[in-house]
Amino acid sequence: MGLCVYHFTWSVEEACVEMHRQVALRKATAERRVEMATYVGECALLLARVTSNLCLSDDLKRRILCTFLSLMNLKENLERAPNGHAPELRVPETGLLPTPAVVTDWRNSESNANLRSQV
């Protein structure tokens, strides 16, 4: 059964709340923390893929960003959890997600011209 983006983000945020509670109360075993880290990575990747090509309302964009923040906070809590370290999230293969251009000095017209010529 598939979920719409709204219900998917809602279910992810609910899961993050429960997992955060388990980590905070130190009820999560090392195995459970690894499962949580895997869940965080899979949900973040799925959410990025699903929403990358959709025209979304501002409200839904805000909800998606809040969900990403919940996932990031949970990942940070897992890394800080005592007596255990969650595995690092692997960087997705090149081409799965768009790579933003980085301009070191946006005021310098020469660097902007170089960037424009690369596009």
Secondary structure, 3 states (H helix, E strand, C coil): CCCCHHHHHHHHHHHHHHHHHHHHCCCCCHHHHHHHHHHHHHHHHHHHHHHCCCCCCHHHHHHHHHHHHHHHHHHHHHHHCCCCCCCCCCCCCCCCCCCCCCCCCCCCHHHHHHHHHHC
